[in-house]
């Protein structure tokens, strides 16, 4: 059975046609789920909801272009700087393509850290307010309400937590697709003498094991920056 795109209206296909609320709660996948209820899904059906920027061919093309630019720049550098890991063309190409996503991750991670640091302080102040009431003092009611509202807002930390790890997991998968496509492209461009020196096991190990690390690192990347800052903020009053 061929996938019929008319079964899902174009205006309801994928996140591009979704409003802000539907995009936020992922209700734009409902037409896809309805289609799965009516018949067996095919591989082509997934392209109905797949954003254009996540297409594997588009990802591979963007990464190849960025990598070629970085390789051209690396050739112009002195040999001593070429051995520096920070000047690695592959790393710099990934940074060139994904730095906006990393900054978005840092934002949500900062929200989570801020909520974690302020919630104990707000809880302490709220308890002090209740103790004052128990001692028949007359603290302003507005103060108690403000502390309670602030404590309630910090409870939404789980929302930022899930968004943070979703963004990291998604970025890691897409980077893995890009790097795997780059490996395949490189293999297809090798001459016969170079191909004979490479075994199939080396390629499989490179793609299946080494590229899989992208799934792990991207979720925890913001904490390389924020974890020392959070620790410093926590330890500062102790010192």
N, C-alpha and C positions, 0 to 999 in steps of 0.2 A: 504494500500500500504506500502510495506517495504521500508525503506530507503536504497538506493543502493549507497554505497560509491564509486563505480566505476564512478558515474556520475560526480564526482569531482576528478581529478587526485590527487594522493597522494602528488605529489610535490607542488600542489597548495592548499593543505588543511591546513588551520590554519596559525597562525603567524610563526610557526616553519619553514615552507618552503618558507617564504617571504624574499626578499632581504631588505636591510636597508631602501631604499626609500619606498617600499611598506609597510614595517612595520611602518614607520613613518606617512604615510598618510592614513593608514588603507585600502589600496586598496586590501589587501588579503581577504577581505570579499566579493569582487565582484563575485567570483564563487558561493558563497552561495546565493547572491542576484539573480544571473542568474538562479539558481536552483529553487528559489521561483517564478520566472517568468514563469518557465516551468510547475510547478505543485505545489500543496499544500504542505507546509512544515509539517514534522512530528517532534515529540520530538527527535527522534534519529538523525535527521539531524544536530541538534545543536552540537553534539559531533564531527562532522567533523571539526569544526573550534575552538572548545574549547581546550585551552592549557592543557596539561596533569597535570600541577601543580595546575590548577583551578578545577579539578574534585572534587566533594563533598566528595567522599570516601577518596581520597588522603588527602584532607584538614583535614578531621576528624581524620584520622589516625595520621597525623603529630602532630596535636594539642593534641591528647590523649597521645602520647609518651612524648611530652614535659611536659604535665601536670603531668604525672606520675613521671617524674624526679623531678619536683619542689615539688610535694607532699612528695616524699621521703626525699628531702632536708629539707622541712619544719618541718618534724617530729623530725629531729635532732636539731632544734633550740630551745632555751629556750622559755618557755611559754610567757614571756613578749614580745619577738620579734615576736612571731606568731601573735600577735594582731596588729602589724604595717601594714598599708595598703601597704607599699612598699615591704613587704615580702609576699604578697598574692600570692599563687601559680598560680592562674589564670592570674593575671597581669604579673607575671614573665614569664609564659609560652608564653603569647602573645608577650612580649618583645623579648624573645629568638627567636621566629619565624619571627618577623616582623621588627626588628631593621634595616636591610638594606633598607627596603622600607621607613622607617621613615627618614633615612639619605638622601635618594634620594629626598623625599619631602622637607627636609630642604635645599637641594641644590637649587631646583627650587624656593623655597620661598626666598632664599637669592638673586637669580637673580632678582626676582621681586622687592624686597626691594632696591637693588642696583640701578635698573633702575628708581625707583620712587624718590630716593634721588638725583641722578645725573642729571636727566632731567631738573629740575628747574635751576640748576647751569649752565648747558650748554646753556639753553635758555637765561639766563641772560647775559652770555658772548657773545652769538651771537648778542643780541640786542645792547650790548656795541660796538661790532664790526661795526654794521650798523650805529650807532650814530656817530662813528668816521669817517665813510665814508661820512655821511651827513655833517659833519663839515669840510670837505675837508682835512682830515688827510690822511695818507697813511699807514694804518695797513697792515701787510703782508696778501696777499690773502690766503696763506696756512693756516693761523690761522682761518679764516672764514670757509674754507672748512672742517677743522678738527672739529670745533664746530658743523657744520651742519651735518657731518657724524655721530658724536657721538649722536646728538639729534635724528637722524634717527634710529640709532641702538636701542636707548631706547624705540622707538615706538613699538618694538617687545615684549614689556612687556606683552601684551595680550596673546602672544603665551605661555610664561612661566606660565601665570595665568591659562590658560585652562589645561595645562599639570599638574600643581600642583593639581588642584581640581579633575581632572580625577584620578590621582594616589590615592588621599585621598578617593574618593568615591569608587573606586575599592577595596582598602584595607579594608574599612569599611564593604563592602558587604561580602568579603571573611571571615573576622573575625566573622561576624554575622553567616555565615554558620558553621564555626568551633564551635562556642559557642553553637549554637542550636543543632548541632550533639552531643556535649558533654552532653547537658541536656538529650537528648533522650537516649544516652548510659547509663547515670547514672540511669535513670528511669528503664531501662531494667535490671539493676543489683541489684535493691532494692529487699529486701525480702518482703514477704506478709505483715508482720506487719508494715513495713515502708510505703508501698504503700497505705494502708488503711488510713494513717494519712495525705495523700496528695490528694487534690481534683483536678479534671481536670481543674477547673478555675484557680488554682494557676499556673499550668504548661502553660496554654494558655497565661496567663498574663506575665509570665516570658519570653516566647518565642516571643510573639507578641509585647509587650510594652518595656520590659527592653532590650532585644537584639536589638531592633530597634535603640537604642541610638548609636550603632556602626556606623550607616549611618551618624550621625550628627558630632560625635566627630572627626572622622578621617580626615575630610576635613579641620578642623581648628587646628589640632594638632601642626603644625609648628609655629603658631603664639604665642603659649605659650612661646616660646623661643625668637622669632624674634621681636614680637611687643614691648616688653620693650627695646630691643636694638635699634629699629628704633626710638622710642620715645626719647631715650637718645641722639641719634645722631641729631635729629631735635632740641631738646631743648638746646643742648650744646652751639651753637653760641649765643642764647638768654641770657644765664647766663653769 
